[in-house]
């Protein structure tokens, strides 16, 4: 059994059967009163962030979570199949579970998969991925500095706003945390 | 205000030297005497939620505890006739650690004999304005007078609950206070919260309205000081100590001894006095716009 002294950023606890990760925490002790730990915690299933205050010393149940690096293999119906690169064990996540991250999966992409009591609940793709542009309005020659952007469709179905000089067939570096265009990749 | 920053150690020390110098000048100009009292004491304070460091010899013989504040000894000085005294010292609280807490921290404590809590509230307002100037952070928002609010008003205003509804459930009181009230206190300007429930009087006397003559000042949601119109009744003080000790016993906390010499001196007679204890690290943090007290300490625990 853990208690509030184990709370730090990233600490994972079970509340009413749901795993939560600590985003932020602060020790508070009003004047002559007892101490509390004020926390901001993230529901690892829904992504919702809530505030919760614990009495200092309160017992906490650690969430049985594990993060494993896995390689994306292929789509299968409404799901995507991944393989543990060490044990070769395969698991699949539904597109719904993957959310926007489904757009960052290319053959062989390595992702971190969060397991809760052995079941996958989320995936963290690499911070940057390189995606091929399949479709976009033709660029205007010489226009490299303007802030104007246009939409571009990538091979995975991701739509990104790109500068006007980007053309179909270009490779883009995309930030998976924001879904934003970073740069055009040469070569 | 400066940007929150992890200030370099020499810059921190320069700021602290300026601050400590300004505090000493402030009290010197008002005819206070700077005093020194021991760090190792026979009783570290009995407040139920305080944890002290026990001090032992190398043979494991108990010697005492590190003081959680210099209160008992400074009040004993009042009993011997001191009129205006202040002290800058380290105080120690074993189980407090966070952005606004450090187990070893710098306390400013001062007492005025033949004075009231109002007198020391005024000292506090003036002191903060003066040191802000000395630090070259002449924050107009800290200029006196500060707004006053009772505990009941603060609860009603920020948490929509009356003191009477939660005063008998201490955990509920402090949970509401920590979650809803304190973070919103003094966001624009420092604020003084008065009229604490008698069950939280600690070493404060009771006012004619039955509330404790205790105040705390808050700035940007951070408590900067805790002061009293001091309790001078030895019998009442002993009764409260015994009450604290039985609460500590019930909570499974260490039950520290009663400082009998302090009670003896109260018995002999202590003048009606006002006193205040102010967290120097927190004040500096707030005035320079840092986001933790560790940022304004040369060697906080995590960098020691």
Boltz contact constraints between the chains, C-beta under 6 A:
constraints:
  - contact:
      token1: [A, 26]
      token2: [B, 98]
      max_distance: 6.0
  - contact:
      token1: [A, 26]
      token2: [B, 99]
      max_distance: 6.0
  - contact:
      token1: [A, 27]
      token2: [B, 98]
      max_distance: 6.0
  - contact:
      token1: [A, 27]
      token2: [B, 101]
      max_distance: 6.0
  - contact:
      token1: [A, 28]
      token2: [B, 178]
      max_distance: 6.0
  - contact:
      token1: [A, 29]
      token2: [B, 96]
      max_distance: 6.0
  - contact:
      token1: [A, 30]
      token2: [B, 174]
      max_distance: 6.0
  - contact:
      token1: [A, 30]
      token2: [B, 177]
      max_distance: 6.0
  - contact:
      token1: [A, 30]
      token2: [B, 178]
      max_distance: 6.0
  - contact:
      token1: [A, 31]
      token2: [B, 216]
      max_distance: 6.0
  - contact:
      token1: [A, 31]
      token2: [B, 223]
      max_distance: 6.0
  - contact:
      token1: [A, 31]
      token2: [B, 226]
      max_distance: 6.0
  - contact:
      token1: [A, 32]
      token2: [B, 47]
      max_distance: 6.0
  - contact:
      token1: [A, 32]
      token2: [B, 200]
      max_distance: 6.0
  - contact:
      token1: [A, 32]
      token2: [B, 202]
      max_distance: 6.0
  - contact:
      token1: [A, 33]
      token2: [B, 174]
      max_distance: 6.0
  - contact:
      token1: [A, 34]
      token2: [B, 49]
      max_distance: 6.0
  - contact:
      token1: [A, 34]
      token2: [B, 174]
      max_distance: 6.0
  - contact:
      token1: [A, 36]
      token2: [B, 178]
      max_distance: 6.0
  - contact:
      token1: [A, 53]
      token2: [B, 179]
      max_distance: 6.0
